[in-house]
Amino acid sequence: MTEQTRPDPDKGEPSLAQAKSPAQQLLLLDEAFKALLPDTMLAEACQVMRLHKEELVVYADNDAIAGRLRVIAHGILSALSKQGYVAKTIRIKVNLRTAARKP
């Protein structure tokens, strides 16, 4: 992950700087992303996979979820930027393994 502006740890906000491992950093980013989504069903059907070179990669469980995420992507990137997660682009992919397992 690239070096980024961090939320203020004095305010009790989780930050990437406080995380000890890349996995913990990714979990914090995933939580921040999902907190910005309009409903829990949407949040449960996607997962942040990485943030690299200012590109956020998100996996969606199916095409419908991917489509909804694409519609709100710009607003999500803007809100994440205000929290210190710098991403200029978002790539939303359908996770075919997840889609195949769900009824």
Rosetta blueprint (number, residue, H / E / L):
1 M L
2 T L
3 E L
4 Q L
5 T L
6 R L
7 P L
8 D L
9 P H
10 D H
11 K H
12 G L
13 E L
14 P L
15 S L
16 L L
17 A L
18 Q L
19 A L
20 K L
21 S L
22 P H
23 A H
24 Q H
25 Q H
26 L H
27 L H
28 L H
29 L H
30 D H
31 E H
32 A H
33 F H
34 K H
35 A H
36 L L
37 L L
38 P L
39 D L
40 T H
41 M H
42 L H
43 A H
44 E H
45 A L
46 C E
47 Q E
48 V E
49 M E
50 R E
51 L E
52 H E
53 K L
54 E L
55 E E
56 L E
57 V E
58 V E
59 Y E
60 A E
61 D L
62 N L
63 D H
64 A H
65 I H
66 A H
67 G H
68 R H
69 L H
70 R H
71 V H
72 I H
73 A H
74 H H
75 G H
76 I H
77 L H
78 S H
79 A H
80 L H
81 S H
82 K H
83 Q L
84 G L
85 Y L
86 V L
87 A L
88 K L
89 T E
90 I E
91 R E
92 I E
93 K E
94 V E
95 N L
96 L H
97 R H
98 T H
99 A H
100 A H
101 R H
102 K L
103 P L
